[in-house]
Amino acid sequence: MPLLPTPPALGEGASTDDVVAWVARHLGDLTLEGPEGIRAGGLRGGQPAADAALALLDVRGYARSRNQVLPRSRRGATRMSPYVRHGLVPLPDLWDAVADAPAPDRRKYRDELLWQEYARHLYARVGPDLGRDLRRAQPRPARAWTEPWPREMACLDHVVGELHDDGWLVNQTRMWLASQWAVRAGHDWWRGEDEMFTHLLDGSRAANRLGWQWTVGTGSGKPYGFSRWQVEKRAPELCRACPLSGRCPIQQWPDARVGGAVDGPDLGTGPVPAGPAEQEGSGGEVVWLTAESLGDADPALAADPDRPAVFVLDEPLLARLRLSGKRLVFLAETLGELAATRPLEVRRGDVVAELSGRPLAATWTPVPGWARRSRRLDVVEQHPWPWLVRPRPSSVRSFSAWRKGSGR
């Protein structure tokens, strides 16, 4: 069953329930929950939803409130990350969109965009080694917890519930979960990163893995210590309602010991894969799309608005990852909206087998899996990735070192 019917388009009269049913029917066997347990997350997919979010973007007060957790009405986080992750809103467009914001908020928001860009540079440079070679540096607590995210704690119950229900978290609570899992409870950080990646609508190995490593202090030796103080500052109602309030198990700063030094990848000055600076080749008969770049602004799509496109749901990868169905609902909503604007094939199977022998146009993508597959396919037309900062030989050892050499 390699060729699937296109998902229903929300803009064409279909509902989210229709898209959920499509995912259950065609992909349910590949999901974490199975066909009967699939439901949508807290954000809609698709270019129209991304465009609406961008039009309403307002970062006034962002510097002060970006880490606020509760009440939700006081959160300053923009919830744009799922659209960034899937290329529905390129980072340069977000950079320009906040040009008129108050200076402190503009600077802080652009700092976060640069962090996303740094994650892409780092991942393009070292690939899977971003996690593999740093595992032995994990801090270890004096006493491990059996359950990494004990739900009897109101703070963790709320945040884990939001992760599972919405598939999106503010950055502050992502750090709470990562620190509780690895720094305090002593569980392997990469397993926690996998658990979070399973549910996040913006799940990206580049950004998610880098965020976990920063939180647990691999390489830097400075783990982030989750404790009651952060909850009382960012979500005080959780502490007031917690049955463990009088005997809080995270009352004090965690007793974490930093692990030993690691022999990680060479992160000093060196080339970062950047792809072509302009179009190379021509004659692609169909645009090969990936989950990293599904927006109207994808350079290969934009080069010819009438050219058909193809997206392959990577069956072997999805069978291994077992992502939450809400991630696939977001993806299906995006594909359905795209199919309403141009011819689109949606296929399920092995990517190389499904695309073999077809002259492809594609946008170069800073993901190791894309490079590996493209070498085995007939990509006759290659378009440049829309970098916020085009890579050049530089250090990616730290964000500050990278930014110093980035010119931003």
Protein Blocks (a to p, Z undefined) as FASTA:
>chain_A
ZZccddddfknopafklmmmmmmmmmmmmpmnommlgccdfbdedjklmmmmmmmgcceh
klmmmmpcbdfklpcbeolmmmmmnopacfklmmmmmmmgcfklmmmmmmmmmmmmmmmm
mmmmnmmmlmmmmmmmpccdfbdcfblbackbmklmmmmmmmmmnopacfklmmmmmmmm
mmmnopafklmmmmmmmmmmklcfklmmmmmmmmnopojlpacdddfklmmmmmmmlmmm
pmklmmcfklpacddddddddddddfbdcdddebjabdedehiabdcddfklmcfklmkl
mmomkbccdddddfklmmmnopafklmmmmmmmmmmmmmmoccdddeddfklmmgoiacd
ddddfbfklmmmmmmpccfbccddddfbdcddddfkbmklmmmmnoZZ
